[in-house]
Amino acid sequence: LLWWLPQAKSVFSMHVLLLKPLKLRALFPALAARPLYCWLHGIEVWGKALASARRDLRACTALAASSTFTAQQVRDGLPACPPITVVHPCSDLKFPEQIPPPGLPLRLLTVARLDAGERYKGHDQILDALHLLKQQGDLDPALRWIVVGDGNDRTRLQEKALRLGVAAQIDWRGRLSDQQLIEEFGRCSVFVMPSGFSIDAAGQATGEGFGIAYLEAAMAGRASIGALSGGQQDLILDGETGWLVSSSPQALADLLAPLSAKPSLVAERGEAAYLRARTGFTRGQQGAQLAVLLAEQ
């Protein structure tokens, strides 16, 4: 920083925590008047985390937010907030132009860390929903749930699946390479990650600031099931490009049951998600959004 800062025409911090070392700008009076930007992702500026970053954020010329949801959370919690422009992330995965249509039997896919500190991702809700479907007699024996990801909560989830009697429906894939992940997106029917937004009594927030996996699913021509609130709302339009559900296992079960018998609906939502991703969440769109942000100086 001491080498590059004196040469900078402007500074763009890619995370709010990186604003603290950027206080070195004060060593260079000429630099102090030059534009300073920061990218806001989600959890790091939600709830109590925003309080510790307020002074640093107010020192910025303008802010980028990964979603409309995150932008509004910061505006609501930060009086005298700098201008915020929504700049959506993009995926680096290269999907084929020819997208195979999703089919039946229903093949669900979740891509997320299996971490005890990130249980808000929704794995428990999916397990409970599958259990409810089995109890109701609505669980298609051919349905499969492909779980991509690993972490210290994997053993607990696998043991729970055994207790609930749905382990035969689940394929735990662990960590995959980019190419393997692209193939799994192409083989699935629907992407499901009901990662819920919440702020607990201590001010600790959970949820998706945007949820790049939803975008990757859409780029593969697959609709997503997400939670009602969070950054995923920019991409997932309920009933159009996917579905948004509450944190209730029954709500998820009620959605999954008819999908198992409606391949045309799964395909229609997947096509709508594909069109939305390929027209509104591209590198070109991101560049245009960044141009708006930089014009705020």
Number of C-alpha atoms within 10 A of each C-alpha: 11 11 7 8 16 14 10 13 12 16 19 19 18 14 14 19 15 13 22 11 9 17 12 14 19 11 12 12 10 11 19 15 13 15 18 23 26 23 19 26 25 26 19 20 25 25 21 17 15 19 13 12 17 18 12 16 23 16 16 21 22 23 25 26 24 24 26 20 20 26 25 13 15 22 14 10 16 17 10 9 18 18 16 24 22 21 26 25 19 17 14 9 13 12 18 11 8 8 14 13 19 25 17 16 17 24 21 24 24 27 24 21 21 22 15 13 12 16 16 20 26 21 22 16 23 24 22 21 23 29 23 19 20 17 12 11 10 17 20 16 12 12 17 20 24 22 21 19 17 18 15 12 15 18 12 11 17 16 12 16 20 11 11 16 15 21 20 13 17 18 13 14 13 16 16 14 8 12 11 11 16 19 13 22 25 21 19 26 29 30 26 28 24 30 28 21 20 16 14 10 8 8 14 14 20 23 23 27 25 24 24 18 19 26 26 24 29 29 29 31 33 32 33 34 26 30 26 19 18 23 26 29 21 15 23 26 19 16 11 15 26 25 21 22 20 16 19 13 21 19 14 26 23 15 16 21 19 12 17 21 14 13 17 14 13 24 20 19 23 28 23 19 27 22 15 21 23 15 11 13 20 16 15 12 17 17 13 12 16 16 13 16 20 18 8 15 14
